[in-house]
Amino acid sequence: MRESVTAYIALGANLGDPVAGLGKAMDDIAAIDGIALLKRSSLYRSAPMASSGPDYINAVVEVSTRLSAPALLSALQQIEQHAGRERPYPNAPRTLDLDLLIYGSASMDSATLVLPHPRMLERAFVLLPLSEIAPQCVTAAQLHAVQSQAIVRIC
């Protein structure tokens, strides 16, 4: 049996009922065989970045998993599809977006998965909730670099 790895997953949505959608997605992640959901961040509201549409609701969860990184990504994409995720164009508004941010100490660059997530350090909507549940993963300098991005903790 594969040894457990700690991973961090970003969640976001700006269509439908994003708060309910993120709550359901967290429950769906916790229900995946081979995953234990360890921590949930608060929910945050942020303006779309390089996109349009309503504000996003964002969060980050910490999981312990025996799944490989590609298998975890596949499971997350299935949750997105069940939530009605469509990809009509890059950065389109969405019912659910799940991004694998960090998978243990793995570094990977394939056609389907790059780890750590290549843009996570550019996004306050990732770094603030990540720093809330895993402060060891985010430096003060990284938080300072995104401080101009509008983001509000909502619950």
MOSUL-V141026 format. One record per helix or strand. SS is the DSSP state (hx for helix, st for strand). FROM is the first residue (numbers start at 1). LEN is the number of residues. If there is no record, write none. Layout:
SS:FROM:LEN, SS:FROM:LEN
This chain:
st:5:9, hx:18:13, st:35:6, st:44:3, st:56:10, hx:69:14, st:97:7, st:108:2, st:114:2, hx:120:3, hx:124:10, hx:135:3, hx:140:6, st:151:3
